[in-house]
Amino acid sequence: MRKYITVQGDTWDYIAYKVFGEQSGAEFYMHALLDANPAYIHYVIFPADIVLVVPDVRVELPKTLPPWKRGA
């Protein structure tokens, strides 16, 4: 597991987007972040310098992405 240190203004979906990948639709994996960090579940917009646990998640790339976005 990795760690992520929040920046002022971060939100759960934006953190997921940053840590799981920009082109994978990874913001939809924010539930994994929420599950791994129950002490911070009440935050909607984060202050700076909160250390979050980033769980290992296998992000599935959508089949509709063109080959150059899938890394093929």
The first five atom37 places (N, CA, C, CB, O) and aatype in JSON, in Angstrom:
{
  "aatype": [12, 1, 11, 18, 9, 16, 19, 5, 7, 3, 16, 17, 3, 18, 9, 0, 18, 11, 19, 13, 7, 6, 5, 15, 7, 0, 6, 13, 18, 12, 8, 0, 10, 10, 3, 0, 2, 14, 0, 18, 9, 8, 18, 19, 9, 13, 14, 0, 3, 9, 19, 10, 19, 19, 14, 3, 19, 1, 19, 6, 10, 14, 11, 16, 10, 14, 14, 17, 11, 1, 7, 0],
  "atom_mask": [
    [1, 1, 1, 1, 1],
    [1, 1, 1, 1, 1],
    [1, 1, 1, 1, 1],
    [1, 1, 1, 1, 1],
    [1, 1, 1, 1, 1],
    [1, 1, 1, 1, 1],
    [1, 1, 1, 1, 1],
    [1, 1, 1, 1, 1],
    [1, 1, 1, 0, 1],
    [1, 1, 1, 1, 1],
    [1, 1, 1, 1, 1],
    [1, 1, 1, 1, 1],
    [1, 1, 1, 1, 1],
    [1, 1, 1, 1, 1],
    [1, 1, 1, 1, 1],
    [1, 1, 1, 1, 1],
    [1, 1, 1, 1, 1],
    [1, 1, 1, 1, 1],
    [1, 1, 1, 1, 1],
    [1, 1, 1, 1, 1],
    [1, 1, 1, 0, 1],
    [1, 1, 1, 1, 1],
    [1, 1, 1, 1, 1],
    [1, 1, 1, 1, 1],
    [1, 1, 1, 0, 1],
    [1, 1, 1, 1, 1],
    [1, 1, 1, 1, 1],
    [1, 1, 1, 1, 1],
    [1, 1, 1, 1, 1],
    [1, 1, 1, 1, 1],
    [1, 1, 1, 1, 1],
    [1, 1, 1, 1, 1],
    [1, 1, 1, 1, 1],
    [1, 1, 1, 1, 1],
    [1, 1, 1, 1, 1],
    [1, 1, 1, 1, 1],
    [1, 1, 1, 1, 1],
    [1, 1, 1, 1, 1],
    [1, 1, 1, 1, 1],
    [1, 1, 1, 1, 1],
    [1, 1, 1, 1, 1],
    [1, 1, 1, 1, 1],
    [1, 1, 1, 1, 1],
    [1, 1, 1, 1, 1],
    [1, 1, 1, 1, 1],
    [1, 1, 1, 1, 1],
    [1, 1, 1, 1, 1],
    [1, 1, 1, 1, 1],
    [1, 1, 1, 1, 1],
    [1, 1, 1, 1, 1],
    [1, 1, 1, 1, 1],
    [1, 1, 1, 1, 1],
    [1, 1, 1, 1, 1],
    [1, 1, 1, 1, 1],
    [1, 1, 1, 1, 1],
    [1, 1, 1, 1, 1],
    [1, 1, 1, 1, 1],
    [1, 1, 1, 1, 1],
    [1, 1, 1, 1, 1],
    [1, 1, 1, 1, 1],
    [1, 1, 1, 1, 1],
    [1, 1, 1, 1, 1],
    [1, 1, 1, 1, 1],
    [1, 1, 1, 1, 1],
    [1, 1, 1, 1, 1],
    [1, 1, 1, 1, 1],
    [1, 1, 1, 1, 1],
    [1, 1, 1, 1, 1],
    [1, 1, 1, 1, 1],
    [1, 1, 1, 1, 1],
    [1, 1, 1, 0, 1],
    [1, 1, 1, 1, 1]
  ],
  "atom_positions": [
    [[0.83, -1.18, 0.0], [0.0, 0.0, 0.0], [0.88, 1.25, 0.0], [-0.94, -0.01, 1.2], [1.92, 1.32, 0.64]],
    [[0.39, 2.22, -0.74], [1.09, 3.51, -0.8], [0.39, 4.5, 0.11], [1.15, 4.04, -2.25], [-0.66, 4.21, 0.69]],
    [[0.98, 5.67, 0.21], [0.37, 6.75, 0.97], [0.24, 7.96, 0.05], [1.21, 7.1, 2.24], [1.01, 8.12, -0.89]],
    [[-0.74, 8.8, 0.35], [-0.95, 10.04, -0.4], [-1.13, 11.15, 0.62], [-2.18, 9.94, -1.37], [-1.9, 11.0, 1.57]],
    [[-0.44, 12.26, 0.44], [-0.57, 13.42, 1.32], [-1.43, 14.44, 0.6], [0.84, 14.02, 1.7], [-1.12, 14.87, -0.51]],
    [[-2.52, 14.83, 1.24], [-3.47, 15.71, 0.59], [-2.93, 17.11, 0.38], [-4.73, 15.77, 1.41], [-2.04, 17.59, 1.09]],
    [[-3.49, 17.75, -0.62], [-3.24, 19.15, -0.95], [-4.55, 19.88, -0.66], [-2.76, 19.34, -2.45], [-5.62, 19.33, -0.89]],
    [[-4.47, 21.11, -0.18], [-5.67, 21.89, 0.1], [-6.61, 21.87, -1.11], [-5.29, 23.35, 0.45], [-6.21, 22.2, -2.22]],
    [[-7.86, 21.47, -0.88], [-8.85, 21.44, -1.94], [-9.06, 20.08, -2.58], [0.0, 0.0, 0.0], [-9.96, 19.93, -3.41]],
    [[-8.25, 19.08, -2.23], [-8.44, 17.73, -2.78], [-9.83, 17.2, -2.4], [-7.33, 16.76, -2.26], [-10.37, 17.53, -1.34]],
    [[-10.39, 16.39, -3.28], [-11.63, 15.68, -3.0], [-11.37, 14.19, -3.25], [-12.83, 16.21, -3.9], [-10.38, 13.83, -3.89]],
    [[-12.24, 13.34, -2.75], [-12.03, 11.9, -2.89], [-11.9, 11.47, -4.34], [-13.18, 11.15, -2.24], [-11.01, 10.69, -4.68]],
    [[-12.77, 11.97, -5.2], [-12.72, 11.54, -6.6], [-11.47, 12.08, -7.31], [-13.97, 12.0, -7.34], [-10.91, 11.4, -8.17]],
    [[-11.05, 13.28, -6.95], [-9.84, 13.82, -7.58], [-8.58, 13.07, -7.1], [-9.72, 15.32, -7.27], [-7.66, 12.85, -7.88]],
    [[-8.56, 12.7, -5.83], [-7.43, 11.91, -5.33], [-7.38, 10.57, -6.06], [-7.54, 11.69, -3.79], [-6.3, 10.13, -6.48]],
    [[-8.52, 9.92, -6.23], [-8.57, 8.65, -6.96], [-8.08, 8.84, -8.39], [-10.0, 8.07, -6.95], [-7.34, 8.01, -8.91]],
    [[-8.49, 9.91, -9.01], [-8.06, 10.24, -10.38], [-6.54, 10.38, -10.43], [-8.73, 11.54, -10.88], [-5.89, 9.88, -11.36]],
    [[-5.96, 11.05, -9.43], [-4.51, 11.27, -9.41], [-3.72, 10.0, -9.1], [-4.16, 12.33, -8.4], [-2.68, 9.77, -9.71]],
    [[-4.19, 9.18, -8.19], [-3.39, 8.03, -7.76], [-3.62, 6.77, -8.57], [-3.68, 7.74, -6.34], [-2.73, 5.92, -8.65]],
    [[-4.8, 6.62, -9.19], [-5.08, 5.41, -9.93], [-4.95, 5.57, -11.44], [-6.44, 4.95, -9.62], [-5.04, 4.58, -12.16]],
    [[-4.74, 6.76, -11.92], [-4.51, 6.94, -13.34], [-5.5, 7.86, -14.0], [0.0, 0.0, 0.0], [-6.7, 7.81, -13.73]],
    [[-5.0, 8.7, -14.86], [-5.8, 9.74, -15.46], [-6.75, 9.23, -16.54], [-4.91, 10.77, -16.04], [-7.85, 9.77, -16.68]],
    [[-6.36, 8.23, -17.3], [-7.19, 7.84, -18.43], [-7.97, 6.57, -18.2], [-6.34, 7.68, -19.63], [-8.52, 6.0, -19.14]],
    [[-8.04, 6.11, -16.98], [-8.69, 4.83, -16.72], [-10.08, 4.95, -16.15], [-7.85, 4.03, -15.8], [-10.73, 3.93, -15.91]],
    [[-10.57, 6.15, -15.91], [-11.84, 6.29, -15.21], [-11.69, 5.94, -13.74], [0.0, 0.0, 0.0], [-12.65, 5.54, -13.09]],
    [[-10.47, 6.1, -13.23], [-10.14, 5.66, -11.88], [-10.86, 6.44, -10.8], [-8.68, 5.75, -11.67], [-10.91, 5.98, -9.65]],
    [[-11.4, 7.6, -11.11], [-12.13, 8.34, -10.09], [-13.31, 7.52, -9.58], [-12.61, 9.68, -10.64], [-13.84, 7.8, -8.5]],
    [[-13.74, 6.51, -10.35], [-14.82, 5.64, -9.92], [-14.36, 4.64, -8.85], [-15.4, 4.9, -11.11], [-15.18, 3.91, -8.29]],
    [[-13.06, 4.6, -8.58], [-12.51, 3.71, -7.55], [-12.34, 4.42, -6.22], [-11.18, 3.14, -8.01], [-11.64, 3.92, -5.34]],
    [[-12.96, 5.57, -6.07], [-12.8, 6.31, -4.81], [-13.36, 5.54, -3.62], [-13.49, 7.67, -4.92], [-12.96, 5.78, -2.49]],
    [[-14.3, 4.61, -3.87], [-14.82, 3.8, -2.77], [-13.71, 3.01, -2.09], [-15.9, 2.83, -3.29], [-13.76, 2.78, -0.89]],
    [[-12.7, 2.6, -2.84], [-11.56, 1.88, -2.25], [-10.78, 2.79, -1.31], [-10.63, 1.32, -3.35], [-10.32, 2.36, -0.26]],
    [[-10.63, 4.05, -1.69], [-9.97, 5.02, -0.82], [-10.79, 5.25, 0.45], [-9.75, 6.36, -1.56], [-10.24, 5.3, 1.55]],
    [[-12.09, 5.39, 0.29], [-12.97, 5.59, 1.45], [-12.89, 4.41, 2.41], [-14.42, 5.8, 1.0], [-12.8, 4.6, 3.62]],
    [[-12.92, 3.2, 1.86], [-12.83, 2.0, 2.7], [-11.51, 1.91, 3.45], [-13.03, 0.75, 1.85], [-11.46, 1.41, 4.57]],
    [[-10.43, 2.38, 2.83], [-9.1, 2.28, 3.43], [-8.83, 3.41, 4.43], [-8.05, 2.31, 2.35], [-7.85, 3.34, 5.18]],
    [[-9.68, 4.43, 4.44], [-9.44, 5.6, 5.3], [-10.71, 6.03, 6.03], [-8.91, 6.77, 4.47], [-11.17, 7.16, 5.86]],
    [[-11.28, 5.14, 6.85], [-12.57, 5.47, 7.49], [-12.5, 6.66, 8.45], [-13.06, 4.27, 8.24], [-13.52, 7.29, 8.69]],
    [[-11.35, 6.97, 8.98], [-11.23, 8.11, 9.91], [-11.45, 9.44, 9.22], [-9.86, 8.1, 10.57], [-11.72, 10.44, 9.88]],
    [[-11.33, 9.47, 7.91], [-11.44, 10.73, 7.16], [-12.69, 10.78, 6.29], [-10.2, 10.94, 6.3], [-12.8, 11.64, 5.41]],
    [[-13.6, 9.88, 6.5], [-14.78, 9.77, 5.64], [-15.66, 11.02, 5.69], [-15.6, 8.54, 6.03], [-16.42, 11.28, 4.76]],
    [[-15.56, 11.79, 6.75], [-16.39, 12.99, 6.89], [-15.9, 14.16, 6.04], [-16.43, 13.41, 8.34], [-16.61, 15.16, 5.89]],
    [[-14.7, 14.05, 5.48], [-14.19, 15.12, 4.62], [-14.79, 15.04, 3.22], [-12.66, 15.05, 4.53], [-14.9, 13.97, 2.63]],
    [[-15.19, 16.18, 2.72], [-15.6, 16.3, 1.32], [-14.49, 17.01, 0.56], [-16.96, 17.08, 1.19], [-14.08, 16.57, -0.51]],
    [[-14.01, 18.11, 1.13], [-12.86, 18.85, 0.6], [-11.79, 18.83, 1.67], [-13.25, 20.33, 0.19], [-12.01, 19.25, 2.8]],
    [[-10.62, 18.33, 1.3], [-9.55, 18.12, 2.27], [-8.73, 19.38, 2.52], [-8.65, 17.01, 1.81], [-8.54, 20.2, 1.63]],
    [[-8.24, 19.51, 3.77], [-7.18, 20.47, 4.04], [-5.86, 19.84, 3.61], [-7.16, 20.89, 5.56], [-5.83, 18.67, 3.21]],
    [[-4.8, 20.57, 3.7], [-3.48, 20.06, 3.32], [-2.93, 19.13, 4.4], [-2.5, 21.23, 3.07], [-3.3, 19.21, 5.57]],
    [[-2.03, 18.25, 3.97], [-1.17, 17.44, 4.84], [-1.86, 16.33, 5.63], [-0.49, 18.32, 5.78], [-1.39, 15.96, 6.7]],
    [[-2.95, 15.8, 5.13], [-3.53, 14.59, 5.71], [-2.95, 13.41, 4.95], [-5.11, 14.6, 5.65], [-2.95, 13.39, 3.72]],
    [[-2.47, 12.42, 5.69], [-1.86, 11.25, 5.07], [-2.94, 10.17, 4.91], [-0.65, 10.72, 5.92], [-3.51, 9.69, 5.89]],
    [[-3.2, 9.81, 3.67], [-4.18, 8.78, 3.35], [-3.48, 7.51, 2.89], [-5.17, 9.27, 2.28], [-2.42, 7.57, 2.26]],
    [[-4.07, 6.38, 3.18], [-3.6, 5.1, 2.69], [-4.22, 4.87, 1.32], [-3.97, 3.94, 3.68], [-5.42, 5.05, 1.13]],
    [[-3.39, 4.49, 0.36], [-3.87, 4.18, -0.99], [-3.8, 2.67, -1.16], [-3.02, 4.93, -2.1], [-2.71, 2.11, -1.27]],
    [[-4.95, 2.0, -1.2], [-4.93, 0.54, -1.33], [-4.52, 0.12, -2.74], [-6.3, -0.04, -0.99], [-4.63, 0.9, -3.69]],
    [[-4.06, -1.1, -2.85], [-3.75, -1.65, -4.16], [-5.06, -2.02, -4.84], [-2.79, -2.9, -4.05], [-5.82, -2.84, -4.34]],
    [[-5.29, -1.4, -5.98], [-6.52, -1.63, -6.74], [-6.14, -1.91, -8.18], [-7.49, -0.4, -6.64], [-5.31, -1.21, -8.76]],
    [[-6.74, -2.92, -8.74], [-6.51, -3.21, -10.15], [-7.54, -2.42, -10.95], [-6.6, -4.75, -10.46], [-8.73, -2.72, -10.92]],
    [[-7.07, -1.43, -11.66], [-7.94, -0.56, -12.42], [-8.13, -1.15, -13.81], [-7.36, 0.88, -12.51], [-7.16, -1.37, -14.54]],
    [[-9.37, -1.39, -14.16], [-9.71, -1.94, -15.47], [-9.88, -0.8, -16.47], [-11.0, -2.8, -15.4], [-10.62, 0.15, -16.22]],
    [[-9.19, -0.9, -17.59], [-9.36, 0.09, -18.64], [-10.61, -0.24, -19.45], [-8.12, 0.14, -19.55], [-10.83, -1.4, -19.8]],
    [[-11.43, 0.77, -19.74], [-12.62, 0.5, -20.55], [-12.25, -0.03, -21.93], [-13.46, 1.78, -20.69], [-11.29, 0.42, -22.54]],
    [[-13.02, -0.98, -22.4], [-12.76, -1.58, -23.72], [-13.02, -0.6, -24.86], [-13.64, -2.83, -23.9], [-12.59, -0.82, -25.99]],
    [[-13.73, 0.48, -24.56], [-14.05, 1.46, -25.61], [-12.95, 2.47, -25.86], [-15.31, 2.18, -25.25], [-13.06, 3.29, -26.78]],
    [[-11.89, 2.44, -25.05], [-10.79, 3.37, -25.27], [-10.05, 3.01, -26.55], [-9.84, 3.36, -24.07], [-9.89, 1.83, -26.86]],
    [[-9.59, 4.01, -27.28], [-8.78, 3.72, -28.46], [-7.44, 3.09, -28.04], [-8.54, 5.0, -29.3], [-7.0, 3.29, -26.91]],
    [[-6.8, 2.34, -28.94], [-5.57, 1.63, -28.59], [-4.47, 2.52, -27.99], [-5.03, 0.95, -29.8], [-3.77, 2.09, -27.07]],
    [[-4.32, 3.74, -28.49], [-3.25, 4.6, -27.98], [-3.5, 5.05, -26.55], [-3.09, 5.8, -28.86], [-2.56, 5.47, -25.88]],
    [[-4.73, 4.97, -26.07], [-5.02, 5.32, -24.68], [-4.97, 4.09, -23.77], [-6.4, 5.98, -24.58], [-4.91, 4.22, -22.55]],
    [[-4.99, 2.9, -24.35], [-4.9, 1.67, -23.58], [-3.46, 1.21, -23.41], [-5.71, 0.58, -24.25], [-3.2, 0.24, -22.7]],
    [[-2.53, 1.9, -24.05], [-1.13, 1.5, -23.97], [-0.79, 0.36, -24.9], [0.0, 0.0, 0.0], [0.26, -0.27, -24.77]],
    [[-1.68, 0.09, -25.84], [-1.46, -1.02, -26.78], [-0.55, -0.6, -27.92], [-2.8, -1.53, -27.35], [-0.25, -1.4, -28.81]]
  ]
}
